[in-house]
Amino acid sequence: MNKLERLHGLDFCRAIFMVLGVFYHVALIYKVEQDWRVGSNDTSEFFSIISLFIHDFRMEAFYVIAGFFIFTYIKKEKIVF
């Protein structure tokens, strides 16, 4: 079994995306068009823009990283479908 080198940059990206998830869910509370279960009367257009910006790429990036990790796992374990 060959040992694959750990890619610390991807772990860092995954951690950043997780932290962005916290900011995203907080921004959902304060955005102008509240379509979430929790809302506030103090809304801001800034939070609307932040939530849209983070929503555009965060989950897709998680999927790409997860696909990369499953590919390297399959390659390491020599799994055949």
C-alpha positions in Angstrom: 0.0 0.0 0.0 1.5 3.3 -1.1 1.3 6.3 1.2 -0.2 9.4 -0.4 1.1 12.7 0.9 -1.5 14.8 2.8 -2.5 18.0 1.1 -2.7 20.5 3.8 -4.1 23.2 1.4 -7.3 21.2 0.9 -7.7 20.8 4.6 -7.3 24.5 5.0 -9.9 25.2 2.3 -12.3 22.8 3.9 -11.9 24.6 7.3 -12.4 28.0 5.6 -15.6 26.8 3.9 -16.9 25.5 7.3 -16.3 28.8 8.9 -18.0 30.5 5.9 -21.0 28.3 6.6 -21.3 30.0 10.0 -21.2 33.4 8.4 -23.7 32.3 5.7 -26.2 31.1 8.2 -25.9 34.3 10.3 -26.3 36.4 7.2 -29.5 34.5 6.4 -31.0 35.9 9.7 -30.3 39.5 8.8 -30.8 39.6 5.0 -33.6 41.7 3.5 -35.8 39.0 1.9 -36.1 36.6 4.9 -37.0 33.2 3.6 -35.4 31.3 6.4 -37.0 30.0 9.7 -35.2 32.5 11.9 -35.4 36.2 11.1 -34.7 39.6 12.6 -36.4 43.0 12.2 -32.9 44.5 11.8 -32.2 43.7 8.1 -29.3 44.9 5.9 -28.6 44.7 2.2 -25.0 44.0 3.2 -26.0 40.6 4.7 -28.1 39.9 1.6 -25.0 40.3 -0.6 -22.8 38.3 1.7 -25.3 35.4 1.8 -25.6 35.3 -2.0 -21.8 35.5 -2.5 -21.1 32.7 0.0 -24.0 30.6 -1.3 -22.7 30.8 -4.9 -19.5 28.7 -4.3 -19.3 27.2 -0.9 -21.2 23.9 -1.3 -19.9 23.3 -4.8 -16.4 23.6 -3.4 -17.2 21.1 -0.7 -18.4 18.7 -3.5 -15.2 19.1 -5.5 -13.0 18.5 -2.4 -15.1 15.5 -1.4 -14.8 14.1 -5.0 -11.1 14.6 -4.9 -10.8 12.8 -1.6 -12.9 9.8 -2.7 -10.9 9.6 -5.9 -7.6 9.4 -3.9 -9.1 6.9 -1.5 -10.2 4.7 -4.4 -6.8 5.0 -6.0 -5.0 4.2 -2.7 -7.2 1.2 -1.9 -7.3 0.0 -5.6 -11.1 -0.4 -5.5 -12.7 -1.5 -8.7 -16.3 -1.0 -9.5 
